[in-house]
Amino acid sequence: MNPLTDITLNHYLALSGILFMIGMAGVMIRRSILVVYMCLELMLNAANLALVAFNRFSPVAREFDGQIMVFFIITVAAAEVAVGLALIVALYRLRQTTNMGDLNSLKF
């Protein structure tokens, strides 16, 4: 057993946590609505990684439980991308900016 080549559940969860924190920092710090949207997707993929890792290392989970959950999450994420990008395009056409500071009110 080489500790440098054995990847455990803790490694996957640490990577998932780091990705989630990077996404959260991007949502809180960035001002461009497109970058915020990409950071939200990064957070969603970090949760997917954790689900697959838990399924892989769980002794009581059935064979594909985690993968099936991730499949449904990716399906919902695809719908979210379509709606989210449509909203971003509509906001850009209305306000001519993607800066979140300029989009503080939704009044016309």
C-alpha positions as CSV (number, residue, x, y, z in Angstrom):
1,M,0.0,0.0,0.0
2,N,1.6,3.2,-1.2
3,P,0.0,6.3,0.5
4,L,0.8,8.4,-2.6
5,T,-1.3,6.2,-4.9
6,D,-4.2,5.1,-2.7
7,I,-7.1,7.4,-3.3
8,T,-9.6,7.3,-0.5
9,L,-13.0,8.9,0.1
10,N,-11.3,11.7,2.0
11,H,-9.4,12.7,-1.1
12,Y,-12.6,12.9,-3.1
13,L,-14.4,14.9,-0.4
14,A,-11.5,17.3,0.0
15,L,-11.4,17.9,-3.7
16,S,-15.2,18.4,-3.7
17,G,-15.0,20.8,-0.8
18,I,-12.2,22.8,-2.5
19,L,-14.2,23.1,-5.7
20,F,-17.3,24.1,-3.8
21,M,-15.4,26.8,-1.9
22,I,-13.9,28.1,-5.1
23,G,-17.4,28.3,-6.5
24,M,-18.8,30.0,-3.4
25,A,-16.0,32.5,-3.4
26,G,-16.6,33.3,-7.1
27,V,-20.3,33.9,-6.4
28,M,-19.6,36.2,-3.5
29,I,-16.7,38.1,-5.0
30,R,-17.2,38.4,-8.8
31,R,-19.4,41.1,-10.4
32,S,-20.0,39.6,-13.8
33,I,-23.2,37.7,-14.0
34,L,-21.6,35.1,-16.4
35,V,-18.8,34.4,-14.0
36,V,-21.3,34.0,-11.2
37,Y,-23.3,31.6,-13.2
38,M,-20.2,29.5,-14.0
39,C,-19.3,29.4,-10.3
40,L,-22.8,28.2,-9.5
41,E,-22.3,25.4,-12.0
42,L,-18.9,24.6,-10.4
43,M,-20.7,24.3,-7.0
44,L,-23.2,21.9,-8.5
45,N,-20.5,19.7,-10.0
46,A,-18.7,19.6,-6.6
47,A,-21.9,18.2,-5.1
48,N,-22.0,15.6,-8.0
49,L,-18.4,14.6,-7.3
50,A,-19.3,14.0,-3.6
51,L,-22.3,11.9,-4.5
52,V,-20.4,9.7,-6.8
53,A,-17.6,9.3,-4.3
54,F,-20.0,8.4,-1.5
55,N,-21.6,5.8,-3.8
56,R,-18.2,4.4,-4.8
57,F,-17.0,3.9,-1.2
58,S,-20.3,3.0,0.5
59,P,-20.5,-0.7,1.4
60,V,-24.4,-0.6,1.7
61,A,-25.2,1.4,-1.5
62,R,-26.5,-0.5,-4.5
63,E,-24.4,-0.5,-7.6
64,F,-25.5,2.6,-9.4
65,D,-27.4,4.7,-6.8
66,G,-25.0,7.6,-6.8
67,Q,-24.6,7.6,-10.6
68,I,-28.4,7.7,-11.1
69,M,-28.7,10.7,-8.7
70,V,-26.0,12.5,-10.6
71,F,-27.7,11.7,-13.9
72,F,-30.9,13.5,-12.6
73,I,-28.8,16.4,-11.2
74,I,-27.1,16.8,-14.6
75,T,-30.5,16.7,-16.3
76,V,-31.8,19.5,-14.1
77,A,-28.6,21.4,-14.6
78,A,-29.0,21.3,-18.3
79,A,-32.5,22.8,-18.0
80,E,-31.0,25.4,-15.6
81,V,-28.4,26.3,-18.1
82,A,-31.0,26.9,-20.8
83,V,-33.2,29.1,-18.6
84,G,-30.3,30.9,-17.0
85,L,-28.6,31.8,-20.2
86,A,-31.9,33.0,-21.6
87,L,-32.3,35.2,-18.6
88,I,-28.8,36.5,-18.9
89,V,-29.3,37.3,-22.6
90,A,-32.6,39.1,-21.9
91,L,-31.0,41.1,-19.1
92,Y,-28.1,42.1,-21.4
93,R,-30.5,43.2,-24.2
94,L,-32.4,45.3,-21.7
95,R,-29.6,46.9,-19.7
96,Q,-26.6,46.4,-22.1
97,T,-24.4,45.2,-19.2
98,T,-23.4,42.0,-17.4
99,N,-22.2,43.8,-14.3
100,M,-24.3,42.7,-11.3
101,G,-23.9,46.1,-9.7
102,D,-25.8,47.6,-12.5
103,L,-28.6,45.1,-12.2
104,N,-29.6,45.9,-8.6
105,S,-33.2,46.6,-9.5
106,L,-35.6,44.8,-11.8
107,K,-37.8,47.8,-12.4
108,F,-38.0,49.2,-15.9
